[in-house]
């Protein structure tokens, strides 16, 4: 079908940045369904009081098995309709979240401003 346009390239790159999991050094994988999990980092939770409304720990965690396969584990009992949340990574400031995932977390204890 001919050469891809710059717009198609930018779309594909945005998918790589926002939908893939790091599976090794310089390796990423697009894993269907797993990319539906939303971010709720535990970083902000640790600096808030227990009574802060609307913030809770992630409902799931993930890791890689010995063969490099992704495993997702429920961190608590989930009911039908519950949101599945994981951490997209720690030590990320809001620039990283906006550029690579297209959103800015409500609370981010790693946000910084260079003066």
Steps between C-alpha positions, in 0.01 A plus 500: 500500500777757466673719753334584829418857578652687790157498664485118482852475644411731791184299568700173506764651728230623739364143521847369585545758774151480651399135459809281534667336798875498552600133481876538521775744429407672173203263451132589506191291427145591405288262708130502413258554790783565751527854364145569621625535860505862616772673701459570866846539640567416860746788522239765580313276739797475732501876560127530570292432805298177506179699481573671168190442291539334161855367540572135562772250421524327163260213448760293313872449454697350214832336431673285240539125531825315417405481131418871480123457513294762679315392816234719661394435860201642683621689808157474663167334439347651188133513413349524154537859380795586729775703336830315453786733591876453496795733533644616168831546680648701780727803496314652203412866496191642333689571176563126459136414564373764260744426217493120519151421634293806409388595851625660820432322831284684750774461761866428426761523774775487231387813319776757481567844359845607391579858596 
